[in-house]
Amino acid sequence: MHSNQTHLTATRTVDVPAKDVFDLLTLPARHHEFDGSGTVRNSDDTERIDKSGEKFVMNMHREAMGGDYRTHNFVSAYDENKMIGWQPAPEAEDGTAPTEPLGWEWLYELKSLGSDSTEVSLTYDWSKVTDKKLLEKVGFPVIPQEDLEQSLNLLAAAVTKP
């Protein structure tokens, strides 16, 4: 399926303050709890993300990628309690860390709807992928709309659990 589409977005409301959602999103160690695609296993990093330009490493698993792999995520957006995003790049097979992302981004945007309700939008954007070979090889979107919606369902469950 070839189209000019370069992103997918899912949105839902969660019954917690934006700060609580942001607190969860900024902890890579908890990202596996709200991954609707089932590829995130765990994080090497336990530190909270606190600004753009940081990087965190995730252990991943996807059959199409040959099983287990690691991805380095470059934090590309950070606005406290409002927005956080990162651009991934897989590690080389020899374990060499990537120096820059490959152009796709995961962006969470939070809109406070009052003291205990937040509209969360998750956008998967591959508009910055310019490498034609990579576009053909990867076949975006790799992650379907249903997985984005499932991510937000899982996020809602994770953020409301005690």
C-alpha atoms as a printed R data frame, in Angstrom:
    type eleno elety resid chain resno      x       y      z
1   ATOM     1    CA   MET     A     1  0.000   0.000  0.000
2   ATOM     2    CA   HIS     A     2  1.665   3.185 -1.182
3   ATOM     3    CA   SER     A     3  0.174   6.497 -0.241
4   ATOM     4    CA   ASN     A     4  1.355   9.941  0.667
5   ATOM     5    CA   GLN     A     5  0.436   9.265  4.265
6   ATOM     6    CA   THR     A     6  3.353   9.982  6.586
7   ATOM     7    CA   HIS     A     7  1.801   9.556 10.027
8   ATOM     8    CA   LEU     A     8 -0.847   7.847 12.123
9   ATOM     9    CA   THR     A     9 -2.464   9.325 15.222
10  ATOM    10    CA   ALA     A    10 -4.603   7.812 17.960
11  ATOM    11    CA   THR     A    11 -6.310   9.824 20.698
12  ATOM    12    CA   ARG     A    12 -8.132   8.962 23.887
13  ATOM    13    CA   THR     A    13 -9.026  10.503 27.218
14  ATOM    14    CA   VAL     A    14 -7.639   9.145 30.480
15  ATOM    15    CA   ASP     A    15 -9.102   9.954 33.884
16  ATOM    16    CA   VAL     A    16 -5.945  11.249 35.521
17  ATOM    17    CA   PRO     A    17 -4.119  14.595 35.525
18  ATOM    18    CA   ALA     A    18 -1.674  15.302 32.679
19  ATOM    19    CA   LYS     A    19  1.199  15.276 35.195
20  ATOM    20    CA   ASP     A    20  0.530  11.606 36.021
21  ATOM    21    CA   VAL     A    21  0.545  10.632 32.352
22  ATOM    22    CA   PHE     A    22  3.735  12.612 31.748
23  ATOM    23    CA   ASP     A    23  5.402  10.992 34.762
24  ATOM    24    CA   LEU     A    24  4.759   7.576 33.249
25  ATOM    25    CA   LEU     A    25  5.854   8.534 29.723
26  ATOM    26    CA   THR     A    26  9.174   9.912 30.986
27  ATOM    27    CA   LEU     A    27 10.176   6.618 32.617
28  ATOM    28    CA   PRO     A    28 11.681   4.307 29.956
29  ATOM    29    CA   ALA     A    29 11.687   1.481 32.513
30  ATOM    30    CA   ARG     A    30  7.869   1.448 32.276
31  ATOM    31    CA   HIS     A    31  7.480   1.810 28.499
32  ATOM    32    CA   HIS     A    32  6.888  -1.922 28.034
33  ATOM    33    CA   GLU     A    33  3.672  -1.508 30.036
34  ATOM    34    CA   PHE     A    34  2.014   0.570 27.316
35  ATOM    35    CA   ASP     A    35  3.466  -0.823 24.103
36  ATOM    36    CA   GLY     A    36  0.517  -1.927 21.988
37  ATOM    37    CA   SER     A    37  2.793  -3.483 19.358
38  ATOM    38    CA   GLY     A    38  4.342  -5.949 21.801
39  ATOM    39    CA   THR     A    39  7.897  -5.196 20.642
40  ATOM    40    CA   VAL     A    40  9.257  -3.377 23.715
41  ATOM    41    CA   ARG     A    41 10.800  -5.745 26.260
42  ATOM    42    CA   ASN     A    42 12.573  -3.537 28.809
43  ATOM    43    CA   SER     A    43 14.899  -0.596 29.153
44  ATOM    44    CA   ASP     A    44 18.585  -0.429 29.992
45  ATOM    45    CA   ASP     A    45 17.888   2.999 31.425
46  ATOM    46    CA   THR     A    46 16.144   3.601 34.720
47  ATOM    47    CA   GLU     A    47 16.680   7.369 34.716
48  ATOM    48    CA   ARG     A    48 13.748   9.655 34.026
49  ATOM    49    CA   ILE     A    49 13.841  11.583 30.747
50  ATOM    50    CA   ASP     A    50 14.052  15.262 31.611
51  ATOM    51    CA   LYS     A    51 14.927  17.115 28.417
52  ATOM    52    CA   SER     A    52 15.199  17.017 24.642
53  ATOM    53    CA   GLY     A    53 18.471  15.652 23.312
54  ATOM    54    CA   GLU     A    54 18.699  12.820 25.821
55  ATOM    55    CA   LYS     A    55 18.907   9.241 24.683
56  ATOM    56    CA   PHE     A    56 17.554   6.022 26.162
57  ATOM    57    CA   VAL     A    57 18.120   2.425 25.095
58  ATOM    58    CA   MET     A    58 15.381  -0.195 24.830
59  ATOM    59    CA   ASN     A    59 15.579  -3.940 24.429
60  ATOM    60    CA   MET     A    60 13.147  -4.973 21.723
61  ATOM    61    CA   HIS     A    61 11.818  -8.105 20.048
62  ATOM    62    CA   ARG     A    62 10.215  -8.349 16.649
63  ATOM    63    CA   GLU     A    63 10.244 -11.384 14.386
64  ATOM    64    CA   ALA     A    64 10.552  -9.188 11.283
65  ATOM    65    CA   MET     A    65 13.759  -7.744 12.761
66  ATOM    66    CA   GLY     A    66 15.216 -11.190 13.343
67  ATOM    67    CA   GLY     A    67 14.143 -11.493 16.969
68  ATOM    68    CA   ASP     A    68 15.884  -9.556 19.729
69  ATOM    69    CA   TYR     A    69 17.479  -6.187 19.046
70  ATOM    70    CA   ARG     A    70 18.230  -2.924 20.814
71  ATOM    71    CA   THR     A    71 17.094   0.524 19.836
72  ATOM    72    CA   HIS     A    72 18.499   3.902 20.834
73  ATOM    73    CA   ASN     A    73 15.818   6.554 21.235
74  ATOM    74    CA   PHE     A    74 16.741  10.192 20.742
75  ATOM    75    CA   VAL     A    75 14.405  12.472 22.717
76  ATOM    76    CA   SER     A    76 13.126  14.926 20.112
77  ATOM    77    CA   ALA     A    77 10.347  16.721 21.990
78  ATOM    78    CA   TYR     A    78  9.972  17.625 25.635
79  ATOM    79    CA   ASP     A    79  7.485  20.040 27.159
80  ATOM    80    CA   GLU     A    80  6.688  19.210 30.773
81  ATOM    81    CA   ASN     A    81  3.213  17.729 31.243
82  ATOM    82    CA   LYS     A    82  2.372  18.568 27.601
83  ATOM    83    CA   MET     A    83  4.513  16.679 25.139
84  ATOM    84    CA   ILE     A    84  7.240  14.071 24.817
85  ATOM    85    CA   GLY     A    85  8.606  12.392 21.732
86  ATOM    86    CA   TRP     A    86 11.543  10.319 20.590
87  ATOM    87    CA   GLN     A    87 13.103   9.126 17.366
88  ATOM    88    CA   PRO     A    88 14.446   5.563 17.381
89  ATOM    89    CA   ALA     A    89 17.446   4.060 15.635
90  ATOM    90    CA   PRO     A    90 18.322   0.367 15.877
91  ATOM    91    CA   GLU     A    91 21.763  -0.573 17.123
92  ATOM    92    CA   ALA     A    92 24.105  -2.163 14.587
93  ATOM    93    CA   GLU     A    93 24.427  -5.958 14.771
94  ATOM    94    CA   ASP     A    94 27.914  -5.596 16.240
95  ATOM    95    CA   GLY     A    95 26.489  -3.476 19.062
96  ATOM    96    CA   THR     A    96 27.643  -0.145 17.654
97  ATOM    97    CA   ALA     A    97 25.422   2.668 18.863
98  ATOM    98    CA   PRO     A    98 23.741   4.772 16.175
99  ATOM    99    CA   THR     A    99 24.825   8.407 16.024
100 ATOM   100    CA   GLU     A   100 21.502   9.731 14.789
101 ATOM   101    CA   PRO     A   101 17.909   8.574 14.387
102 ATOM   102    CA   LEU     A   102 16.593   7.302 11.059
103 ATOM   103    CA   GLY     A   103 13.673   9.688 10.800
104 ATOM   104    CA   TRP     A   104 10.579   8.232 12.413
105 ATOM   105    CA   GLU     A   105  9.154   9.571 15.631
106 ATOM   106    CA   TRP     A   106  6.771   8.632 18.422
107 ATOM   107    CA   LEU     A   107  5.107  11.726 19.853
108 ATOM   108    CA   TYR     A   108  2.766  11.885 22.828
109 ATOM   109    CA   GLU     A   109  0.787  15.096 23.262
110 ATOM   110    CA   LEU     A   110 -1.192  15.784 26.433
111 ATOM   111    CA   LYS     A   111 -4.081  18.205 26.673
112 ATOM   112    CA   SER     A   112 -5.402  18.799 30.179
113 ATOM   113    CA   LEU     A   113 -9.197  18.613 30.334
114 ATOM   114    CA   GLY     A   114 -9.361  19.665 33.959
115 ATOM   115    CA   SER     A   115 -7.793  18.499 37.198
116 ATOM   116    CA   ASP     A   116 -8.333  14.790 36.653
117 ATOM   117    CA   SER     A   117 -8.733  14.205 32.936
118 ATOM   118    CA   THR     A   118 -6.279  14.338 30.034
119 ATOM   119    CA   GLU     A   119 -6.625  13.905 26.296
120 ATOM   120    CA   VAL     A   120 -3.624  11.915 25.077
121 ATOM   121    CA   SER     A   121 -2.646  11.813 21.409
122 ATOM   122    CA   LEU     A   122 -0.018   9.407 20.139
123 ATOM   123    CA   THR     A   123  1.422  10.172 16.709
124 ATOM   124    CA   TYR     A   124  3.683   7.802 14.782
125 ATOM   125    CA   ASP     A   125  5.323   9.990 12.157
126 ATOM   126    CA   TRP     A   126  7.716   8.864  9.453
127 ATOM   127    CA   SER     A   127  7.695  12.069  7.363
128 ATOM   128    CA   LYS     A   128 11.380  12.690  8.128
129 ATOM   129    CA   VAL     A   129 12.504   9.364  6.641
130 ATOM   130    CA   THR     A   130 14.181  10.483  3.431
131 ATOM   131    CA   ASP     A   131 16.229   7.384  2.600
132 ATOM   132    CA   LYS     A   132 14.298   5.749 -0.270
133 ATOM   133    CA   LYS     A   133 15.930   2.359  0.318
134 ATOM   134    CA   LEU     A   134 14.946   2.470  3.960
135 ATOM   135    CA   LEU     A   135 11.374   3.468  3.075
136 ATOM   136    CA   GLU     A   136 11.094   0.491  0.708
137 ATOM   137    CA   LYS     A   137 12.761  -1.924  3.095
138 ATOM   138    CA   VAL     A   138 10.737  -0.904  6.123
139 ATOM   139    CA   GLY     A   139  7.365  -0.348  4.456
140 ATOM   140    CA   PHE     A   140  5.833   2.271  6.742
141 ATOM   141    CA   PRO     A   141  3.718   2.173  8.760
142 ATOM   142    CA   VAL     A   142  5.317  -0.825 10.449
143 ATOM   143    CA   ILE     A   143  3.026  -0.398 13.429
144 ATOM   144    CA   PRO     A   144 -0.691  -0.296 12.495
145 ATOM   145    CA   GLN     A   145 -3.347   2.087 13.801
146 ATOM   146    CA   GLU     A   146 -4.803  -0.641 16.059
147 ATOM   147    CA   ASP     A   147 -1.487  -0.933 17.888
148 ATOM   148    CA   LEU     A   148 -1.434   2.814 18.548
149 ATOM   149    CA   GLU     A   149 -4.939   2.608 19.966
150 ATOM   150    CA   GLN     A   150 -3.928  -0.387 22.067
151 ATOM   151    CA   SER     A   151 -0.906   1.574 23.338
152 ATOM   152    CA   LEU     A   152 -3.237   4.282 24.624
153 ATOM   153    CA   ASN     A   153 -5.544   1.692 26.218
154 ATOM   154    CA   LEU     A   154 -2.535   0.148 27.973
155 ATOM   155    CA   LEU     A   155 -1.269   3.598 28.945
156 ATOM   156    CA   ALA     A   156 -4.641   4.388 30.528
157 ATOM   157    CA   ALA     A   157 -4.492   1.111 32.484
158 ATOM   158    CA   ALA     A   158 -0.855   1.622 33.546
159 ATOM   159    CA   VAL     A   159 -1.332   5.208 34.682
160 ATOM   160    CA   THR     A   160 -4.421   4.452 36.779
161 ATOM   161    CA   LYS     A   161 -3.051   1.421 38.575
162 ATOM   162    CA   PRO     A   162 -1.984   2.046 42.170
